Amino acid sequence: MPLAVIGILLRNRRKQAPEVQEVLTKYGDLILARSGVHDPERERGLITLTVEGSEEEITALQRELEDVSGTSAGTALLIDE
């Protein structure tokens, strides 16, 4: 099953965090590890996820994260054969 690393940038962490958390909870079974840092001077935050799931599930997670206004996400997909 594919592994992936997803980076999520929240431009306004306080405003976007609740909606991002809803998406992460929905896909919680895919998430193996999660790390987050924030920049208090600029109100932005960065979350990195290590996930395992089908390519379709990983893509759906990324798309839902990108649907949160002011949030961007990028994925590095690692096929484990």
N, C-alpha and C positions, 0 to 999 in steps of 0.2 A: 504494500500500500504506500502511496506517495507521502513523503514528508515535505514540509514547506516551512519557510520562515516568512512571516508577514510583518512589515513595518507599518505602523499607523501614526500619522501626524494629526494632532488636534490643534487647530489654530487658536481656539479659545477653550482651553481645557475645562474650565468650570461650567461653561454652557453646554459643551458637547459630551462630556463624560457620562451623564445619565443615559443618553440614547446609545452611545457606543457600548456601554455596559449591558444594555438590553440585548444588543446583537451578540456580544460575547457570551452571554448566558444562553442564548438560543443555540449557539454552536459549541457549547461547553464540552461536549463529548469529544470534540476534535482536538481540543487544546491540551498539549502536553506540558507546556511551560509558558509563563507570561512574565514580562518585566516592564517596568515603566519608570520614566523620569520626567520631571517637569522643569520648566524655566520660569520661575516666579516673576521675573522682571518683564517677560514678554507674554505671560499667560498661556504659553503653548505647552503641549505635552507630547511625548513620544512613547508608544507602547510597541514592544516587540513580542511576537507570539511564535512558538514552535508548535506546528499542528501536524496531525496525521489523519488522512482521509482520502476519499476519492478525489480525482481532479475536479469533478463537478461540485463536490461539497466545498472544496477549498476556494474555487472560483465564486461560488455563491456567497461564501463568507466575505470575501474581498469586495464583491459588488455591494453587499448590504452595508459594509463599513463605508464605502465610498458614497453611498446614498445619504449618509449623515452630512448635512450642510456644514461646510468648513473643515471637513475631514478628508484626508487623502490616504490611500493605502497602496502598498506595493508588495508583490509576492515573488519569492525565489522558490521555485518548485524543484524538489530533489526527488527524482524517481528512484525508488529502492526496489531492485529486482532480485 
